[in-house]
Amino acid sequence: MANYNYEDAQVTLDFLRKFLHVQPEIAIVSGSGLGDIENVIDGKIIIDVHEIPNWPISTAPGHSGKIITGQIEGRNIILLQGRVHYYEGYSHQAVTFPTRIMGMLGVKFFIATNASGAINTSYSPGEIIAVRDHINLMGTNPLIGPNEARWNERFPDMSHAYNPEILATLSGFGLRTGIYAAFMGPSFETPAEVRMAGILGADLAGMSTVPEVIVANSMGMKVCVLSCVANMAAGIEPGKTLTSQEVLDTMKISSHKLAVIIQKLIKSL
C-alpha cells in the first residue's frame, strides 16, 4: 500500500511520463458529474487510473477515474476525471497525491471544479461560481506531518490562494465569486451547520477541493476553482430533502456550460 510520500510519487511520475509526449502546463480536476470538458480536448491520450502505481482510486459517484492528456485551445493540458475524498477514508496525503504529481510534472495552472450547496440565497442551482476564498472546516490540513522540502514550502501564504488575475478574468466573463466552506462529509451538512458557515462568511458548502488548493499553492501553482451549485444547502429551502442523485442530475445539466467556461479561460491564460 502506498505511503503517498515523495518516493511513491517518483514511481507514479515515471509511469505517467511514458504517456506524456508534451509538457502539460494546465491541470484540470473535474468534480462530481462534471466530465464534459473531455469533449473539447484534442489529441487525447486516455489513461485508466487503475493502471497507475500508487494512484488513489475514487469510490464516489460521478468520478470516472481517468486521466486524459491533450490540448485545449492549443495549450497542453492534463485532465483528472474524478478525485478522491477525505470521506472515502483516504488521508489528506492520499487525497492530494494527484495534486502533488501535477506539481512535479511542472504544471503552472491548477483548475479544479466541484459541486456545492448554496448558502448564499442569491445563487441558483446550475450556476457556476468562481471561488475567491475558502474556510477549511475539515478539521485537518494536508501539510500536517514531516516536511518534505523537495515538495513545498511548509508554511505557504494563503492570502491569495485563488489567483487574483484568473478571478478578474472570470469576473469579466460574468461569473460571480464566492467563499467555499469545506466540510468533512459524507453526510450533508445540517441546517445549523449551514447557518454557522453563513455567519462565518461562506457562500457555498462542499466536501472537497480545499486540500488540493492548499497543496497546489504550496507547490507554486496558480489556482482557480469553479464551483457548480447543485442545490440549496440544508435548511435554505424548508422541508427540502437533499440527495446525491439531485447533485448528479444538476451537474449533468451544467457540465457543458462549465466546459465552455474552462475552454474560454484556457484561451485567456
Salt bridges, closest charged atoms under 4 A:
GLU7 OE2 - ARG150 NH2 3.18
GLU25 OE2 - ARG75 NE 2.61
GLU38 OE2 - LYS44 NZ 3.85
GLU38 OE1 - LYS66 NZ 3.41
ASP48 OD1 - HIS50 ND1 2.78
GLU88 OE2 - HIS85 ND1 2.80
GLU127 OE2 - ARG176 NE 2.87
GLU148 OE2 - ARG150 NE 2.80
GLU212 OE2 - ARG83 NE 2.72
GLU237 OE1 - LYS240 NZ 3.59
GLU246 OE2 - LYS240 NZ 2.85
